[in-house]
Amino acid sequence: METIKLEIKDLNAKRLMYINSMLEGGEGYNPFDDKIDDLFEKLSILEKENEIKEWTEDTTAKRRKIWNNLVNNGMIKNIKEVLVQQRKLGWKMDTLKKYINLYK
């Protein structure tokens, strides 16, 4: 995935050079646009595959217990605390909800 991100960054730089030199800062056909779109699609697919591998039924159950304990112990009372806990845990409540519903 990192190589794809680096390739996107490189193509974006080339895209901007093309815009500034060939299109004189304006709009028009850019040969790098399709390549960048393809790489973003590939990256999205890889990220989705990794998420599916990570969020097994067992992992989801464990993370649900962790989240419920935080709520029941008063650690999460507002959106700011939700965001803090998401950063600490390394996953989002919305993703947890999605996989809880999937494994119902």
C-alpha positions in Angstrom: 0.0 0.0 0.0 2.8 2.4 0.8 4.3 1.9 -2.7 0.9 2.9 -4.2 0.7 6.0 -2.0 4.2 7.0 -3.1 3.3 6.4 -6.7 0.2 8.6 -6.3 2.3 11.3 -4.8 4.8 11.1 -7.7 2.1 11.2 -10.3 0.4 14.2 -8.6 3.7 16.1 -8.9 4.0 15.2 -12.6 0.3 16.1 -13.0 0.9 19.6 -11.6 4.0 20.1 -13.8 1.9 19.1 -16.8 -0.9 21.5 -15.8 1.6 24.3 -15.4 3.6 23.7 -18.5 1.2 22.2 -21.1 -2.1 23.7 -19.9 -0.7 26.9 -18.6 -2.4 26.5 -15.3 -5.8 25.8 -16.8 -8.1 22.9 -17.3 -8.0 20.2 -20.0 -6.8 16.7 -20.7 -4.2 15.4 -18.4 -2.6 12.0 -19.1 -1.9 11.5 -15.4 -5.5 11.8 -14.2 -6.6 8.3 -15.3 -3.5 6.7 -13.8 -4.1 8.5 -10.5 -7.7 7.4 -10.4 -6.7 3.8 -11.1 -4.2 3.8 -8.3 -6.8 5.3 -5.8 -9.2 2.6 -6.8 -6.5 -0.1 -6.2 -5.6 1.5 -2.9 -9.3 1.5 -1.8 -9.7 -2.2 -2.7 -6.5 -3.1 -0.7 -7.6 -1.0 2.3 -11.0 -2.8 2.3 -9.4 -6.2 2.0 -7.2 -5.4 5.0 -10.1 -4.1 7.0 -12.1 -7.4 6.4 -9.0 -9.4 7.4 -8.6 -7.4 10.6 -12.3 -7.3 11.7 -13.0 -11.0 12.3 -16.0 -12.0 14.4 -13.7 -12.7 17.4 -11.9 -9.3 17.1 -15.2 -7.5 16.7 -16.6 -9.2 19.9 -13.4 -8.2 21.9 -13.5 -4.6 20.6 -17.2 -4.4 21.5 -16.5 -5.4 25.1 -13.7 -2.8 25.3 -16.0 -0.1 23.9 -18.9 -1.1 26.2 -16.6 -1.1 29.2 -15.4 2.5 28.4 -19.1 3.6 28.1 -20.2 1.8 31.3 -17.3 3.2 33.3 -18.1 6.8 32.2 -15.0 7.2 30.0 -17.2 8.2 27.0 -19.8 10.9 27.6 -19.6 13.1 24.6 -18.2 13.3 21.1 -14.8 14.7 22.2 -14.3 11.6 24.4 -15.4 9.4 21.5 -12.7 10.9 19.3 -10.0 10.6 22.0 -10.8 6.9 22.6 -10.9 6.2 18.8 -7.4 7.7 18.5 -6.1 5.7 21.5 -7.7 2.4 20.3 -6.7 2.8 16.6 -10.2 2.0 15.3 -13.5 3.9 14.9 -16.8 3.4 16.6 -18.5 3.5 13.1 -16.4 0.6 12.0 -17.2 -1.3 15.1 -21.0 -0.8 14.5 -20.6 -1.9 10.9 -19.0 -5.2 11.9 -21.4 -5.8 14.9 -24.3 -5.6 12.4 -22.4 -7.8 9.9 -22.0 -10.6 12.5 -25.5 -10.4 14.0 
